[in-house]
């Protein structure tokens, strides 16, 4: 029986290797990931080490997990898409596992039985060969790593994932990797981004300001459970005098662990896209625009929100996208006034209402974010047109401003000026400054490996890809004439900043009322889809 099992696994291993070999080829190239690691290392403080963990495997129910999604930062730097991994990058050449290197990636080892069930793994050698990483080791060796982390001036890390499950049958899962790391670096029990900044404030505060700092900390503790468990902070707040607070501050533990710097360093890098990233984002945006087009042709009263969602997501998969970049927002009527409505459970779309569709394909890890708002019956009403035209004007003017050097704030201010004046003209608000009643969110965000990608929000730079998404939302019982109630409009496009000006990656999807209504008169291929009645 053992011999038969061995032969079966031997044959299966060849199939699994072929399965990985035949995976899509248009991911970001290994050289591009190497360039990103090199750029990151150049930004590191002297005598520092940075640690990046893979995302946890998250449980859906019982013995079924959610589809695994790589940690975007780890993927950005390596291209590695499997769980239970940890990456170390060093500012200087360091001796690790017999190599003198600035990078080491600990990965899942090959496991024929696990691969038979869950698919191929790259393993150590496969990772070395395919991802151009200098030093690669099995994650089984991480616990034996003999690096003196106290010798570094800075140990840069994110707050490690707190929702990783301990697989009692594995000694090298993410839970074990994080536990081992915390032991190696003497990780403070309650260290997190909030407490790190609070400790710094406590240490730097003068005698005169100690009471004010304590008051500020007390306000933050109301919203953070982990801060309320930190005995050092509790003692500081309960100290009877400012002198006692200073004494407590001097006894706070010193650590070389820094958990607020990585986010800024990664934002510096990830906000600027290279040629390969732009190609993937362009494709993701284009297929997302096609999804909007096909829905415009197919939609009619009586369809469900879920059916509309299905058309969008079918289009993405038809073009080779694995999944969506975020839960699709498909809200008709009143639901279009809810910013992150994802229930999408209205069984029948009604004649005369609008439907807001905020949907985006994720292609090879990179996600688009495209929104269109259209009339279910193919024709905008008078009131819908008036609101839509305000939003369209705001978006058009703001896209025109998307050039290198333009400030995010100035572009946002342009949108609020147009929306404020427009709503005032329609007597929906008494004066422009009341625009916040109906335009309640930001205007722009970066897109990339995350739909709200890492990046700074000061000025635009070439090769950034950002959204421009003004909106007006007038829910039921708003303080205006009820003829406006239930109208929610958002228009969103993905804009590449270039030396020649803004390039709309999702421009294929119509934006003007005339274009939308004309397209909605066309016949849809989905009208030919006839399924049996299940009742």
N, C-alpha and C positions, 0 to 999 in steps of 0.2 A: 504493500500500500504506500509506504514511504517513497519507494522508487517511482511509482506512478505519479505521486504528487510532485516529485522533483522534476520529472519529464514535463508535466503540465506547466509548472512554473517556468521552466526553461523556454518552452515554446511561447508562453504568454509574455515573457520579458522581451522577446523580439518584437512582438506585436505592439507592446507599450512603447518601445523605443521608436518604432515607426510612427506611432500616434503622435508623439512629441515632434518627430522630424517633419511630419506633414502639417504642423500647426501653421497658421497664417504667417506670412513673411514680412508684412508691412508694419510691424511694430517699430518703435524707435530703435535705431541701430546700436549695437554694443559700443561703438566708437563715440556716439553721441552721449551715452550714459557715462563713459569714461571722461569725456570732456567736462561733464557736469561735476563729477567727483573732483577732478583737478581744479575746477573753478571754486568749488566749496573749500578745498584744502587751502587754497591761497587766501581765503577770507578768515580762516581760523586764527584765533589768538595764538601767540607763541606758547610752546610747551602745553598743548591742550590735546584732548582726545574727545571725539564726538561719538555717541552711541545712538543707533537707530534700531528700533525693534519692528518686527513684522506686526501686522494687525492680528488680533485674536480671531480664532475660529468661533463664530457666535452661533448659539443653539437656537433653532426655530421651535422645535417641540420634540420631546422624547429622544429618539435616536436620529433625528433629521436636523441638519445644520443649514443655516442660510448659505447661499452661494458665497464663496470666499472672495473678498475684495482686498487686494494688496494695500498696504500702507502707502499713500501717495509719495511721501518723502523717500522711503526706502526704494520704491519702484523708480522714482525720478533719478536716483543716484546709481542704481544697479541694473534695472530691468528685470530683477528677480520677482516672480509673481506667486511664489509659494509661501505657506505659513511657516511658523516655528523657526524664524531666522533672526539674526542680529548682525548688524554691520558696525564695525569700528573703523573710524578714520582718524589719522594722527597728523598733527601739524608738522612733525619731524619724523625722519626715519626711525623706526622702532623695531626691536627684535621681538618677533612673535612667531611661536611655533617653528623655530629654526630658520625663519625668513627675516630679512631686514626689509621692512615694508612700511607703507603709509596707509594700507588698506587691508582689512581682513573681513571676510564674510563667512559666517557660520550658517550652514544650510542643513536641510533635512538630508540624511543619507538615503541611498537607494534602499528600497524595501520591496522585494518582489510581491510579497503577499499583500501589502498595503496598496501597491500600485495596481494589482489585479482588481481591487475593489474601487479605487478612487482615481486612477489615472496615473500617467507617467510622472516621475520626478526627474529633475536634472541630476541630482546628486552632486558630489564634490567635483568629480572630473568633468561632468557635463556642464557645470556652472563655470569652471575654469575655461573650458574650450569655447563656450558660446557667449559668455558675458565679459570676457577680457578683464577679469578681476585678478590681481596679482596673487593674493593669498586667499585660498578657500579651504575651509575645514568643515568637518562634520559638526553639527551642533552638539553632539555627544562630548566633544572636547572642550566646550566652553567652560564647564565647571572646573576643569583642570588648568585653565588659563592662568599663567603665573606672572601677570603684569601687576606692578605696584601702582595702583591708581592714585595713591597719596603723593606720588612723585610728580604728578601733573599739577600745574597751576590752575587749570580749569578742566573739569569733566563736564562736557556739554551734553545734555540729554533733554528730551521732552519728559514730562511727567509720565512714567511708564503706564501702559494700559492697566486699569483696575478691574476690568471685567474678563480677564483671561481665566479659563477654567483649568483646573488641575486634572489632567488625565492620569489616573493612578496607575495605568498600565504602561506609561511612558516616562522616562527619566530625562527627556530632552524636549519637552513641549515648551510653549511660550511661558507658561507659568513657572516652570523650572528655570528657564533662562533669566527671567526677571528676578526671581528669588536669588539666584546665584549672583547676578549683577549687583543687587542691593547689598548682599553680604560683602562682596569684593570692595565696594566703594564706601561702605559704612553709611548707607543711605538713611538720613534722619527719618524717624517714624512718620512725622506729619508734614514732611516737605511736599509742597505743591506750589503752583505758580502764585497763588495768593499769599501763602505764608512766607514764601521767599521774599517777596516785596515788603511784606509787613516786618519781617526780621530786619531787613535792611533799614527800613524807616526807624525802627526802634533803636538800632545801634547808632544811627546818625543824628538822632534828635537831641537838641539841647535841653537843658533843664527847664527853660521857659516854655518850650513847645511840647513837652511830654504829655501834658493834660490834653492838648488838642489832638495829638497823635492817638492817644488812648480813646478819645471820642470817635475818631475816624475808624479805628479798628473795631470798636463796638458796633458801629453801623454795618461794617462788612460782615461781622459775625452773624448778624441776623439772617444772612442769605447763604451761609456756608456751614454745613454740618461739620466738615473736617476742621475748620478753624475753631469751632466750639469744643473740640476734643483736645486741642493743643494746650497742654498744661503751662507751657511757657507764656503763651498769650493770655491765658486765664490769670496767671499770677501777675502779669504786667497790668492788666485792667483792674484787678482788685487791690493793687498796691495802694496804701493809704496816702503816700506822698510822692511827689515827682522825684525826689531824691532816691526813694526806694525803686521807682521805675528805672532810673538810670543804673542802679546796682543790678537789677534783673537783666537789663539789656547787655551789660558787660559779661554776664554768665551764659548768654545764648551760645549754642554750639557753633563753632566755626567749621565750615565745609568748603571744599573746592568744587562741589557740585553746583552747576548753574543750569536752571531749567527755563529761563526766559530769553536766552540769546539765540537758540537754534531757530526759533520761529522767525526772527528778524533776518537771520542769515539766509534761511530758505526762501523767505519772501523776496529778498534781493535777487535771488537766482530765478525762481519760478515765475516771477512777473514778466520776464523777458523770454519770449519763445524763440527757439531756433527754427531753422528751415523745416526740419522733419516734424516738429511739433505743430507748426503752422499748417503743414500739409494735412495732418490728421484732424486738426480742428476745423479746417476748411471742409473736409469730407463729412465730418460729424454735423457741421452746420448746414451743409447742402442737403444731406439726407433728411435732416430735421425740417428743412424748408419744404422738401418734397412731401413729407408727411402732412404738413399744413395744407399744401395744394390738393392732395388727394382727399382730405377731409372736406375741403371747400366744395369739391365736386360731388361728394357722396352724401353729405349731411342733409337731413330733412326732418320735419316734425315726426315724432313717433319713435325715432331712434333713441337709444339710451346713451348716457354719458360713457358708460363702460365700452359700448360699441365704438364710439368715437375714439376713445383711448386705444382700443385694439387696432384701429386702422393706422394710427400713428406708429405704434410699436411694431406692427407687421412690416411696415415700410422699412424701419430701421434694420430689422433682422433680414429682410430681403436684400439689403445692401451689405450685409455682413457684420452689422453691429451685434455685439454679444448681449447688450442690455441697455437700459436707459441710464442717463447720468444722474437722475434723481426721480423720485416718485412723480409721475405725470399728474399735472393739475388740469382737470377738465371740468369746468364749472359753468353751468347754464343758469341764466336768470340771477336770482339772489345769490347763488353760490359763487358767481363770478366776482362778488364783492368780498369774498374771503381770500386773503392773500395766499395762504398755503392750503387750500382745500384739496385734499387728495382722496376723499371718500369715493368720488366719481360714481355715485350710486343712484342717481336719478333715473328711473326706469323709462321715462318718456320725455323727450324734449318737446317744448311747447311752441306752437306757432306764435311768432312775434317777439320771442325773447332772444337775447344775445347769448353766445357761448364763448367763454374765455378759455383758451388752450395754451398752457405753458408747458411745453414738452421739449425734451432734448435727448438725442442719441448719444451714447457713450461708445466711441470707436477707438479700439486699441488703447483704452485707458483714458482717452481725452473726451470731454463732454461739451456738447453744445447747449444752448439755452435760448430757445426761440418761442415767442408768444405772439399769437394773433387772436383777435376778437372779431367774430363774424355773426351775422344774423342767421338763426336756424332756418328761416324760410327763404333766405336768399336776398332779402331786401331790408335795408336799414330803415327804421322809422325816423320821423322828423327829429324827435328828441335824441335818439341814438346817434344820428348823424352829427348833431351839434356837439355832443360830448366827444364823439370819436375824432372829429376834426380838431378839437383842442389838443387832444393827446397826440395826434399825428403831427400837428404843427410843432409841439414841444419836442417830439422825438427828432423830427427832421432838422430843426435848428440845432439841437444838441449834437446830433451826429456830425453836422458840418463843423462843429467846434472841436471835434476829436482829432487834434493834431499834436505833434510833439511839443511839449512845453505848456500846453493848456492845463489848467488846474482842475481837479475833480470838483472843487468847490464852486468855481466859476460856472462850470457846465451845469451843475445841480441848480445853482441860482437862476440860470437861464430857464430851466424847466419850470421852476416854481413861479417865476414871473409870468410866463405864458399861461400856465394853468390858473394862477390866481386871477389874472385879468380876464381870462375866458369865463371862469365860473362867476365872476362879479358881473360881467356883461349879461350873463343869462339869469342873474338875480338869484343864483343858488347860494351864494355867500354875500354878505354885506359889503366886504372890501377884500382886496387881494391877500392881505396877511392871514385870512382865515382859510387859505388853501389846505392847511394841514388837516382840516376836517375830512377831506376827500382824497388827498394824496398823502399817504401815511408811511411811505417807505423811501429808501434811498433810490438813486437813479442808476448807478453803475456798480459793477463789480467785475473782478477778473474772472476769467474761465480758463480751464486747463485740465489738470488731473482731478481737480475738484470743481464742482459747479460754482462754488464760491471759492475761487482759487486763492492761494497765498499771493500776497503782493501788497505794496504800499499805496496809499491813497493821497498822494501829494500832487504830482504832475504826471501827465502822460509821457511815455517814451516810446520810440519806435519799437515795433515787434511786441508790444503789449496787445493782448486781445481782451476786450472788455465788452460788457453788455451796455446797452442804453435802453432803459425800460420805464418811461413815464406811465402813469396810470391815474385814472379817476374812478372812485368806487362810491356809489351812493346807495347804501343799504336801505331796507325798509325802515320807515319811521324816522328818516333823516329830517333835519330841521330845514326843509325846503318844500316846494310844491311837490305833491306826491306823483306827478307825472314823470318825475326823474327817478323815482324809487326803483331799485332793482337793476339799475344800469351800472355795469362794471366793465371798464375798458382798460386794457393794457396792451401796448405794442412793444415788442422787445426784439432787438437784433444783436448779432455778434459782430463787433467792429475790430478790425485789425488796424493798428496805427502804423502808417508807412510814411516815408519821406515825401511821398506824393499826396498825402492826405489820407482820410479815413477810407477803408475798404470794407464794405458790408458783406460779410461771408454768408449771410442768410438772405441776401436780396432776392433770391429766386422766388420766395413767397411774397405774393402781392401785399401791399400795405394800403393803397388808396381805396376809397369806397368804390370808385368806378371800376377799378381792376378786380376787386373782390366780387362785386355783384356780377360782373361779366363772366368771371371764371365759374361762379356758382351755377351758371346756366348750362355748363357743359355736362355731358354724360359721364358717369363714373364707371370704372371697371368693376367696382364693388356692387353696383346695381345688378350685376349678373350672378352674384353669389347667392344661390338659393339653397337653404339648409332645411332638413326635415323638421317638422313641428314636434317638439318634445312633450307637449301636453297630452 
